[in-house]
Amino acid sequence: MTALTIEQPLKASLDSSDLLILETLINNSRISLTEIGKKAGLSRFAVKKRVEKLFNEEIISGPTVVLNPSLIGFKRTVFFEFKTNPHEPWLAKLLEKTNSCDLVYGITGEYSLFARFRLTDDEHFSRVLKKIDDAMANSFFKKYRVVNAIQVFKESDVAFKPKETSSKLDETDLRILEILLNQTEFAETPFPVSTVQLSRLLGRFGLKVSQPTVFQRLIKLEKFGVIVRHTVRVNWAKLGLKTKVIVRVKANPNVYNVVAQNFLAAMNEITDLYRTGEEYGLLAIVRMRDISEYNFFLLKLYDIKDIIDTSTTLVLEERKNAATFLRRDQV
């Protein structure tokens, strides 16, 4: 099993052509149906029908993009873990409605909720912290912890090195990225929006941008590494990958970056990977079929000589796993 090379048997209703189309869309959702057809030996119409089948069976929920968070103004990625109980569903709902929180998991262990926040600066962090403190004052345990991500090595199956750029994104750029991140909410289709559609959708935000200008801005966003990949949202559980865990890795302190970049980021089971300031200095989100497969994954980890120890948290429920909106004026 790999994240981007899908093996049979995962879902009985999918044949080899379906799996090839799905793999192609994961790697590049903006590739034309004609080009996919050439790879799969199918007509454009046949490819279109198969993509619609993947969409109707909820194996994919539509196109999206993977962005480099440091290049879209998110200077900090922060994880919160909350100790709560089943009688406090309001806390998870609060996190789900918080725009700067783009991921919420129900987890095992001392803490029962795990959330990821995208933050623009220290002031943004202070506002988020105040909101959480006010909420936790009404909780039973009144306990949470904060884990800062020092470096992002991999997200959404894409390994990359964060980098800074002097070019700034304006309101039009941010709206384009917001639409691309959340295409199904704007267009409700399994197919990516065209630059003509993007131009029209920008009008909803009061922005008058011509199709050629939209095209040039897309080229710029891809060239500067803001858009890392055009892809599709996949329901991996429907493909048999039903188990997700959060793994904290302790390594020799002087080789954390080497272990992350040269070994862990290349592992297909790892979808997201971060360097943190914790004793277990790497945090990875791992996806696989079942616990027995996870056991083999752990054995692979311990084959890396600089890894000392690991700590595992099982994800019980994905409460929120959606693209964050990029408006800077909302917590």
C-alpha positions as CSV (number, residue, x, y, z in Angstrom):
1,M,0.0,0.0,0.0
2,T,1.1,3.5,-0.8
3,A,-0.6,6.8,-0.6
4,L,-0.3,7.5,-4.3
5,T,-0.1,4.0,-5.7
6,I,-3.3,2.2,-5.0
7,E,-3.3,-1.6,-4.9
8,Q,-6.1,-4.1,-5.5
9,P,-8.1,-5.4,-3.8
10,L,-9.3,-2.3,-1.9
11,K,-12.8,-1.9,-3.3
12,A,-14.6,-4.6,-5.3
13,S,-16.4,-2.1,-7.6
14,L,-13.2,-0.5,-8.8
15,D,-11.3,-2.1,-11.7
16,S,-7.7,-1.4,-12.8
17,S,-8.8,1.5,-15.0
18,D,-10.7,3.1,-12.1
19,L,-7.6,2.8,-9.9
20,L,-5.4,4.3,-12.6
21,I,-7.7,7.2,-13.0
22,L,-7.9,7.8,-9.3
23,E,-4.1,7.7,-8.9
24,T,-3.8,10.2,-11.8
25,L,-6.3,12.6,-10.2
26,I,-4.5,12.4,-6.8
27,N,-1.3,13.5,-8.5
28,N,-2.8,16.1,-10.8
29,S,-6.5,16.8,-10.8
30,R,-6.2,19.4,-13.6
31,I,-5.0,16.9,-16.1
32,S,-7.4,16.8,-19.0
33,L,-9.8,13.9,-19.5
34,T,-8.2,13.3,-22.9
35,E,-4.7,12.9,-21.4
36,I,-6.1,10.5,-18.7
37,G,-7.8,8.5,-21.5
38,K,-4.5,8.1,-23.3
39,K,-2.9,6.7,-20.1
40,A,-5.9,4.4,-19.4
41,G,-6.7,3.4,-23.0
42,L,-10.2,4.9,-22.8
43,S,-12.2,7.6,-24.5
44,R,-12.7,11.0,-23.0
45,F,-16.3,10.2,-22.4
46,A,-15.5,6.9,-20.7
47,V,-13.0,8.6,-18.4
48,K,-15.7,11.3,-17.6
49,K,-18.2,8.6,-16.6
50,R,-15.7,6.8,-14.4
51,V,-14.7,10.0,-12.6
52,E,-18.4,10.7,-12.0
53,K,-18.7,7.1,-10.6
54,L,-15.9,7.8,-8.2
55,F,-17.7,11.0,-7.1
56,N,-21.2,9.4,-6.8
57,E,-19.8,6.5,-4.8
58,E,-18.2,9.1,-2.5
59,I,-14.7,7.7,-3.1
60,I,-13.7,11.3,-4.1
61,S,-15.5,14.4,-2.9
62,G,-14.1,16.7,-5.5
63,P,-10.9,18.6,-6.5
64,T,-8.8,20.6,-4.2
65,V,-5.2,21.9,-3.9
66,V,-2.2,21.3,-1.5
67,L,-0.7,24.6,-0.5
68,N,2.6,25.5,1.2
69,P,1.3,27.0,4.5
70,S,4.3,29.2,5.0
71,L,3.7,30.9,1.7
72,I,0.1,31.8,2.2
73,G,0.7,33.8,5.3
74,F,0.3,31.1,7.9
75,K,3.5,31.6,10.0
76,R,2.6,29.1,12.6
77,T,1.0,25.6,12.6
78,V,-0.1,24.7,16.2
79,F,-1.7,21.6,17.6
80,F,-4.0,21.6,20.6
81,E,-4.9,18.5,22.6
82,F,-8.0,18.7,24.8
83,K,-9.0,16.6,27.8
84,T,-12.8,16.4,27.7
85,N,-15.6,13.8,28.1
86,P,-18.6,12.6,26.0
87,H,-20.9,15.0,27.9
88,E,-19.1,18.0,26.3
89,P,-19.9,17.7,22.6
90,W,-20.0,21.5,22.4
91,L,-16.2,21.8,22.5
92,A,-15.7,19.7,19.3
93,K,-18.4,21.7,17.6
94,L,-16.7,24.9,18.6
95,L,-13.5,23.7,17.1
96,E,-15.3,22.6,13.9
97,K,-16.8,26.1,13.5
98,T,-13.4,27.9,14.1
99,N,-12.1,29.0,10.7
100,S,-8.4,28.8,11.7
101,C,-8.8,25.2,12.9
102,D,-8.7,22.9,9.8
103,L,-8.4,19.5,11.5
104,V,-10.2,17.9,14.5
105,Y,-9.8,14.3,15.5
106,G,-11.3,12.3,18.3
107,I,-8.3,10.3,19.8
108,T,-7.4,7.8,22.5
109,G,-5.4,8.5,25.6
110,E,-5.4,11.2,28.2
111,Y,-6.6,13.8,25.7
112,S,-9.7,13.1,23.7
113,L,-9.5,15.8,21.0
114,F,-6.7,16.7,18.7
115,A,-6.9,19.9,16.6
116,R,-4.6,21.7,14.1
117,F,-4.6,25.5,13.8
118,R,-3.2,27.7,11.1
119,L,-2.1,31.1,12.5
120,T,-0.8,34.2,10.8
121,D,1.2,35.8,13.7
122,D,1.5,36.1,17.4
123,E,-1.6,38.3,17.7
124,H,-3.7,35.7,15.8
125,F,-2.4,33.1,18.2
126,S,-3.3,35.2,21.2
127,R,-6.9,35.6,19.9
128,V,-7.2,31.9,19.4
129,L,-5.8,31.2,22.8
130,K,-8.2,33.6,24.4
131,K,-11.1,31.9,22.7
132,I,-9.9,28.5,23.8
133,D,-9.3,29.6,27.4
134,D,-12.8,31.1,27.6
135,A,-14.2,27.8,26.3
136,M,-12.1,25.6,28.6
137,A,-13.2,27.6,31.6
138,N,-16.6,26.0,31.1
139,S,-15.3,22.5,30.6
140,F,-15.1,19.7,33.3
141,F,-11.4,19.0,33.2
142,K,-10.2,22.5,32.2
143,K,-7.1,20.9,30.7
144,Y,-5.4,21.2,27.3
145,R,-1.9,21.3,25.9
146,V,-0.2,23.2,23.0
147,V,2.3,21.7,20.6
148,N,4.1,24.1,18.2
149,A,5.2,22.9,14.8
150,I,8.7,24.2,14.2
151,Q,8.9,22.9,10.7
152,V,6.5,21.3,8.2
153,F,8.0,18.4,6.2
154,K,5.0,16.9,4.6
155,E,1.2,17.5,4.3
156,S,-1.5,15.8,2.5
157,D,0.9,13.2,1.1
158,V,3.2,15.8,-0.3
159,A,6.7,16.3,1.0
160,F,8.2,19.7,0.6
161,K,10.7,22.1,2.2
162,P,9.0,25.2,3.6
163,K,10.5,28.4,2.2
164,E,9.9,32.1,2.5
165,T,9.2,34.5,-0.4
166,S,9.2,38.2,-0.8
167,S,6.2,38.2,-3.1
168,K,3.0,38.9,-1.2
169,L,-0.5,37.6,-1.9
170,D,-3.2,40.1,-2.4
171,E,-6.9,39.7,-1.9
172,T,-7.4,38.3,-5.4
173,D,-4.7,35.6,-4.9
174,L,-6.2,34.6,-1.5
175,R,-9.7,34.3,-3.0
176,I,-8.4,32.2,-5.9
177,L,-6.7,29.9,-3.4
178,E,-9.9,29.8,-1.2
179,I,-12.0,28.7,-4.2
180,L,-9.5,26.1,-5.3
181,L,-9.2,24.7,-1.8
182,N,-13.0,24.4,-1.5
183,Q,-14.0,23.8,-5.1
184,T,-16.9,21.4,-4.3
185,E,-18.5,24.0,-2.0
186,F,-18.3,26.6,-4.8
187,A,-19.0,24.4,-7.9
188,E,-20.3,21.0,-6.5
189,T,-18.6,19.0,-9.2
190,P,-16.0,16.2,-9.3
191,F,-14.1,18.3,-12.0
192,P,-11.8,21.2,-11.2
193,V,-13.0,24.7,-11.9
194,S,-11.8,26.3,-15.1
195,T,-10.2,29.7,-15.2
196,V,-13.4,31.0,-16.8
197,Q,-15.4,29.6,-13.8
198,L,-12.7,31.1,-11.4
199,S,-13.2,34.5,-13.0
200,R,-17.0,34.2,-12.5
201,L,-16.7,32.9,-8.9
202,L,-14.4,35.8,-7.9
203,G,-17.3,38.0,-8.8
204,R,-19.1,36.7,-5.7
205,F,-16.5,38.4,-3.6
206,G,-16.8,41.7,-5.6
207,L,-13.7,41.1,-7.5
208,K,-13.7,41.7,-11.3
209,V,-10.9,39.7,-12.7
210,S,-10.7,38.6,-16.4
211,Q,-10.0,35.0,-17.4
212,P,-6.5,35.8,-18.8
213,T,-5.6,37.5,-15.5
214,V,-6.8,34.5,-13.5
215,F,-4.7,32.2,-15.7
216,Q,-1.6,34.3,-15.2
217,R,-2.1,34.4,-11.4
218,L,-2.5,30.6,-11.3
219,I,0.8,30.3,-13.2
220,K,2.5,32.6,-10.7
221,L,1.1,30.7,-7.7
222,E,2.4,27.4,-9.1
223,K,5.7,28.9,-10.1
224,F,6.5,30.3,-6.6
225,G,5.4,27.0,-4.9
226,V,2.3,28.4,-3.2
227,I,0.2,25.7,-5.0
228,V,2.2,22.5,-4.4
229,R,-0.3,20.1,-6.0
230,H,-3.7,20.0,-7.7
231,T,-5.4,16.9,-6.3
232,V,-8.7,15.4,-5.2
233,R,-10.2,14.8,-1.8
234,V,-10.3,11.0,-1.2
235,N,-12.3,9.0,1.2
236,W,-9.5,6.6,2.1
237,A,-11.8,4.5,4.4
238,K,-13.8,3.5,1.3
239,L,-10.6,2.2,-0.2
240,G,-9.8,0.0,2.8
241,L,-7.5,2.4,4.6
242,K,-9.5,2.6,7.7
243,T,-6.9,3.1,10.4
244,K,-5.3,6.5,11.2
245,V,-2.8,7.1,14.0
246,I,-0.7,10.0,15.3
247,V,2.9,8.9,15.9
248,R,5.4,10.9,17.9
249,V,9.0,9.9,17.2
250,K,12.0,10.4,19.4
251,A,15.3,10.5,17.6
252,N,18.9,11.6,18.3
253,P,18.6,15.4,18.7
254,N,21.2,16.3,16.2
255,V,19.6,14.3,13.3
256,Y,15.9,15.1,13.5
257,N,15.9,16.9,10.2
258,V,17.9,14.2,8.5
259,V,15.5,11.5,9.8
260,A,12.5,13.5,8.7
261,Q,13.7,14.5,5.3
262,N,15.6,11.5,4.2
263,F,13.5,8.7,5.7
264,L,10.1,9.6,7.2
265,A,8.9,12.0,4.5
266,A,9.4,9.4,1.9
267,M,7.2,6.8,3.7
268,N,3.9,6.5,1.9
269,E,2.1,5.6,5.1
270,I,2.9,9.0,6.5
271,T,0.6,11.7,5.2
272,D,1.7,14.6,7.4
273,L,5.0,15.2,9.2
274,Y,6.1,18.0,11.6
275,R,9.1,18.9,13.7
276,T,8.0,20.0,17.2
277,G,9.8,21.3,20.3
278,E,8.6,18.3,22.4
279,E,10.8,15.5,23.8
280,Y,9.4,13.3,21.0
281,G,10.4,15.9,18.4
282,L,8.6,14.6,15.3
283,L,4.8,14.3,14.9
284,A,3.5,12.2,12.1
285,I,0.0,11.4,10.9
286,V,-0.1,7.8,9.5
287,R,-2.8,6.1,7.4
288,M,-3.1,2.3,6.8
289,R,-5.5,-0.5,6.5
290,D,-5.4,-1.9,10.1
291,I,-3.4,-2.3,13.3
292,S,-1.5,-5.3,12.0
293,E,-0.2,-3.2,9.1
294,Y,0.7,-0.5,11.6
295,N,2.9,-3.1,13.4
296,F,4.9,-3.6,10.2
297,F,5.2,0.2,9.9
298,L,6.6,0.5,13.4
299,L,9.2,-2.2,12.6
300,K,10.2,-0.2,9.6
301,L,10.6,2.9,11.8
302,Y,12.9,1.0,14.2
303,D,15.1,-0.1,11.3
304,I,16.2,3.6,11.2
305,K,19.2,3.6,13.5
306,D,18.7,7.1,14.9
307,I,15.1,6.5,16.0
308,I,15.1,5.9,19.8
309,D,11.4,5.6,20.7
310,T,7.8,6.2,19.5
311,S,4.5,7.0,21.0
312,T,1.2,6.2,19.3
313,T,-2.3,7.7,19.6
314,L,-5.2,6.1,17.7
315,V,-7.5,8.4,15.8
316,L,-11.1,7.2,16.6
317,E,-13.0,9.8,14.6
318,E,-12.3,12.5,12.1
319,R,-14.6,15.4,13.2
320,K,-13.1,17.9,10.7
321,N,-10.6,17.5,8.0
322,A,-11.2,20.3,5.6
323,A,-9.4,23.2,3.9
324,T,-9.2,26.3,6.0
325,F,-10.5,29.5,4.6
326,L,-7.8,32.1,4.1
327,R,-9.5,35.3,5.4
328,R,-7.2,37.0,7.8
329,D,-10.0,38.7,9.8
330,Q,-11.5,35.6,11.4
331,V,-10.3,33.5,14.3
